[in-house]
Amino acid sequence: MWWDKNPFREDSIPRGWLLRAEGRIVGFISCIPILFQLAGKERLTLTVSSWYVTPEYRKNGLILFLSVLREGADTIIWNTTLNNLSGAIVERLHYQPIPYPFSQRILVFSSIFAWLHDVSIIRRWPIGLQWRLGSFHQWYVRIKLLLSQKYSSGPWQVKQLNQAGVAFDHLWQRTRTAFSTTRVRNATYVNWYCFSVPSKMKLLFGCFQGETLAGYAIFERRIVRGYPYLECLDLWVDSDIDQVGGVLFDGVMQWAARNEYRGLSSFDYPWVRSWLNRHRFKVVTPGDAGGLMKGPTELLQAILQGGYYFVLGEGDQGL
């Protein structure tokens, strides 16, 4: 997925670097190219992933990271899945936080009983009560779905998709100027990110007006306190069409309930902020995806001075 199926990989870009000592491999770092629109121009960027060094050679691990910095000296390097140790090292190399457009992580439940059940787990209510709340949730969802068998609202239709077609290219061409810096979201990218490896399969949902794609969202399965939720990795909509984000999330919530997910996990992206706010049964926590980026000073300044849009699924999130 990272290289052989990556439509943006170039043979001149190393797949990664090995650290060897005494005839054996003691460290590795990978380098994944991803196409971005940076300050209005399409450019390849590099994503760092899987930076591993055996404990006895950890002091030499920076050699690997410096190799990535040399390779990506004229573009942006993303680091989005750092642990505490690697994060501390990277921050000393003058990386800066990715300016995400959100501040809260929100867990939205598909019923009041799912919310109460989650509260009962956190507060350690009696097991018998927890079981009843879980049963009430299942009963409520079944009744509600019997009353609403389709995911549509007026002229809208929300569909789960197994492939990104030409409608995604049309959406990207219509909306690419909304932000001067963001990931290139054409059909080629979406198909690679969502469907190139079965074990990393994502769930793709599109919101349509007839044949026109008005927006899409990418989710993956996430377990919270032992129960499945759908977590939003990417959200992109046509801002010229009103209420697309809310309609899209309504359809995804119905799909989630029908397929026995407890609800949705999402950051408060601008296009779904009002949808998230009007749901009573939710848990809200401070939101920071924790990603870092590094690049030439002039390029970073151009990015930060222009319009930009980043999501949870930047870098190697979901890869």
LINFENMO-V309763 format. One record per residue. RES is the residue in three letters. PHI is phi in radians with two decimals (999 if undefined). Layout:
BEGIN
res=RES phi=PHI
res=RES phi=PHI
END
This chain:
BEGIN
res=MET phi=999
res=TRP phi=-1.15
res=TRP phi=-2.23
res=ASP phi=-1.07
res=LYS phi=-1.73
res=ASN phi=-1.30
res=PRO phi=-1.23
res=PHE phi=-1.83
res=ARG phi=-1.27
res=GLU phi=-2.04
res=ASP phi=-1.04
res=SER phi=-1.31
res=ILE phi=-1.63
res=PRO phi=-1.06
res=ARG phi=-1.33
res=GLY phi=2.86
res=TRP phi=-2.39
res=LEU phi=-1.87
res=LEU phi=-1.90
res=ARG phi=-2.03
res=ALA phi=-2.60
res=GLU phi=0.94
res=GLY phi=1.40
res=ARG phi=-2.33
res=ILE phi=-1.39
res=VAL phi=-2.09
res=GLY phi=-2.87
res=PHE phi=-2.72
res=ILE phi=-2.49
res=SER phi=-1.84
res=CYS phi=-2.40
res=ILE phi=-1.98
res=PRO phi=-1.37
res=ILE phi=-2.41
res=LEU phi=-1.46
res=PHE phi=-2.19
res=GLN phi=-1.69
res=LEU phi=-1.97
res=ALA phi=0.88
res=GLY phi=1.58
res=LYS phi=-2.14
res=GLU phi=-1.31
res=ARG phi=-2.54
res=LEU phi=-1.28
res=THR phi=-2.06
res=LEU phi=-2.08
res=THR phi=-1.94
res=VAL phi=-1.53
res=SER phi=-2.62
res=SER phi=0.96
res=TRP phi=-1.54
res=TYR phi=-2.17
res=VAL phi=-2.44
res=THR phi=-1.10
res=PRO phi=-0.92
res=GLU phi=-1.25
res=TYR phi=-2.02
res=ARG phi=-1.07
res=LYS phi=-1.15
res=ASN phi=-1.65
res=GLY phi=-1.14
res=LEU phi=-1.13
res=ILE phi=-0.98
res=LEU phi=-1.11
res=PHE phi=-1.16
res=LEU phi=-1.12
res=SER phi=-1.12
res=VAL phi=-1.12
res=LEU phi=-1.06
res=ARG phi=-1.16
res=GLU phi=-1.15
res=GLY phi=-1.80
res=ALA phi=-1.10
res=ASP phi=-1.92
res=THR phi=-2.44
res=ILE phi=-1.67
res=ILE phi=-1.95
res=TRP phi=-1.84
res=ASN phi=-2.34
res=THR phi=-2.17
res=THR phi=-2.29
res=LEU phi=-1.41
res=ASN phi=-1.61
res=ASN phi=-1.07
res=LEU phi=-1.19
res=SER phi=-1.19
res=GLY phi=-1.09
res=ALA phi=-1.11
res=ILE phi=-1.18
res=VAL phi=-1.12
res=GLU phi=-1.07
res=ARG phi=-1.27
res=LEU phi=-1.64
res=HIS phi=1.15
res=TYR phi=-1.28
res=GLN phi=-2.31
res=PRO phi=-1.10
res=ILE phi=-1.18
res=PRO phi=-1.40
res=TYR phi=-1.15
res=PRO phi=-1.57
res=PHE phi=-2.50
res=SER phi=-2.38
res=GLN phi=-2.35
res=ARG phi=-1.77
res=ILE phi=-2.21
res=LEU phi=-1.83
res=VAL phi=-1.85
res=PHE phi=-1.65
res=SER phi=-1.41
res=SER phi=-2.80
res=ILE phi=-1.08
res=PHE phi=-1.25
res=ALA phi=-1.13
res=TRP phi=-1.12
res=LEU phi=-1.11
res=HIS phi=-1.10
res=ASP phi=-1.09
res=VAL phi=-1.07
res=SER phi=-1.13
res=ILE phi=-1.23
res=ILE phi=-1.09
res=ARG phi=-1.62
res=ARG phi=1.01
res=TRP phi=-1.20
res=PRO phi=-0.94
res=ILE phi=-1.01
res=GLY phi=-1.06
res=LEU phi=-1.21
res=GLN phi=-1.04
res=TRP phi=-1.10
res=ARG phi=-1.13
res=LEU phi=-1.10
res=GLY phi=-1.11
res=SER phi=-1.19
res=PHE phi=-1.06
res=HIS phi=-1.07
res=GLN phi=-1.09
res=TRP phi=-1.11
res=TYR phi=-1.10
res=VAL phi=-1.12
res=ARG phi=-1.05
res=ILE phi=-1.12
res=LYS phi=-1.10
res=LEU phi=-1.26
res=LEU phi=-1.12
res=LEU phi=-1.50
res=SER phi=-2.50
res=GLN phi=-1.65
res=LYS phi=-2.35
res=TYR phi=-1.78
res=SER phi=-2.52
res=SER phi=-2.58
res=GLY phi=1.08
res=PRO phi=-1.37
res=TRP phi=-1.59
res=GLN phi=-2.48
res=VAL phi=-1.77
res=LYS phi=-2.19
res=GLN phi=-1.43
res=LEU phi=-2.06
res=ASN phi=-1.83
res=GLN phi=-2.84
res=ALA phi=-1.66
res=GLY phi=-1.73
res=VAL phi=-1.11
res=ALA phi=-1.05
res=PHE phi=-1.24
res=ASP phi=-1.12
res=HIS phi=-1.14
res=LEU phi=-1.07
res=TRP phi=-1.11
res=GLN phi=-1.15
res=ARG phi=-1.25
res=THR phi=-2.01
res=ARG phi=-1.10
res=THR phi=-1.47
res=ALA phi=-1.09
res=PHE phi=-2.40
res=SER phi=-1.30
res=THR phi=-2.22
res=THR phi=-2.97
res=ARG phi=-1.23
res=VAL phi=-1.23
res=ARG phi=-2.01
res=ASN phi=-1.56
res=ALA phi=-1.08
res=THR phi=-1.04
res=TYR phi=-1.12
res=VAL phi=-1.08
res=ASN phi=-1.11
res=TRP phi=-1.12
res=TYR phi=-1.14
res=CYS phi=-1.59
res=PHE phi=-2.21
res=SER phi=-1.31
res=VAL phi=-2.38
res=PRO phi=-0.97
res=SER phi=-1.24
res=LYS phi=-2.00
res=MET phi=-1.09
res=LYS phi=-1.85
res=LEU phi=-1.90
res=LEU phi=-1.91
res=PHE phi=-2.19
res=GLY phi=-2.08
res=CYS phi=-1.91
res=PHE phi=-2.02
res=GLN phi=-1.96
res=GLY phi=1.14
res=GLU phi=-1.64
res=THR phi=-1.56
res=LEU phi=-1.43
res=ALA phi=-1.68
res=GLY phi=3.05
res=TYR phi=-2.55
res=ALA phi=-2.45
res=ILE phi=-2.02
res=PHE phi=-2.18
res=GLU phi=-2.40
res=ARG phi=-1.23
res=ARG phi=-2.39
res=ILE phi=-1.70
res=VAL phi=-2.15
res=ARG phi=0.85
res=GLY phi=1.56
res=TYR phi=-2.20
res=PRO phi=-1.45
res=TYR phi=-2.32
res=LEU phi=-1.79
res=GLU phi=-1.83
res=CYS phi=-1.39
res=LEU phi=-1.64
res=ASP phi=-2.66
res=LEU phi=-2.47
res=TRP phi=-2.53
res=VAL phi=-2.38
res=ASP phi=-1.45
res=SER phi=-1.14
res=ASP phi=-1.37
res=ILE phi=-1.90
res=ASP phi=-1.20
res=GLN phi=1.14
res=VAL phi=-1.08
res=GLY phi=-1.03
res=GLY phi=-1.14
res=VAL phi=-1.10
res=LEU phi=-1.07
res=PHE phi=-1.22
res=ASP phi=-1.05
res=GLY phi=-1.13
res=VAL phi=-1.16
res=MET phi=-1.10
res=GLN phi=-1.10
res=TRP phi=-1.09
res=ALA phi=-1.06
res=ALA phi=-1.12
res=ARG phi=-1.10
res=ASN phi=-1.82
res=GLU phi=1.15
res=TYR phi=-1.60
res=ARG phi=-1.36
res=GLY phi=2.83
res=LEU phi=-2.06
res=SER phi=-2.03
res=SER phi=-2.72
res=PHE phi=-1.37
res=ASP phi=-1.45
res=TYR phi=-1.14
res=PRO phi=-0.92
res=TRP phi=-1.31
res=VAL phi=-2.15
res=ARG phi=-1.03
res=SER phi=-1.17
res=TRP phi=-1.10
res=LEU phi=-1.15
res=ASN phi=-1.20
res=ARG phi=-1.48
res=HIS phi=-1.56
res=ARG phi=-1.30
res=PHE phi=-1.70
res=LYS phi=-2.76
res=VAL phi=-2.16
res=VAL phi=-2.04
res=THR phi=-2.32
res=PRO phi=-1.00
res=GLY phi=-2.04
res=ASP phi=-2.61
res=ALA phi=-1.24
res=GLY phi=1.38
res=GLY phi=-1.39
res=LEU phi=-2.19
res=MET phi=-2.46
res=LYS phi=-2.53
res=GLY phi=-3.03
res=PRO phi=-1.00
res=THR phi=-0.97
res=GLU phi=-1.11
res=LEU phi=-1.20
res=LEU phi=-1.08
res=GLN phi=-1.11
res=ALA phi=-1.10
res=ILE phi=-1.14
res=LEU phi=-1.29
res=GLN phi=-1.46
res=GLY phi=-1.66
res=GLY phi=-1.40
res=TYR phi=-2.44
res=TYR phi=-2.57
res=PHE phi=-2.18
res=VAL phi=-2.20
res=LEU phi=-1.01
res=GLY phi=-1.43
res=GLU phi=-1.38
res=GLY phi=1.05
res=ASP phi=-1.75
res=GLN phi=-1.09
res=GLY phi=1.50
res=LEU phi=-1.64
END
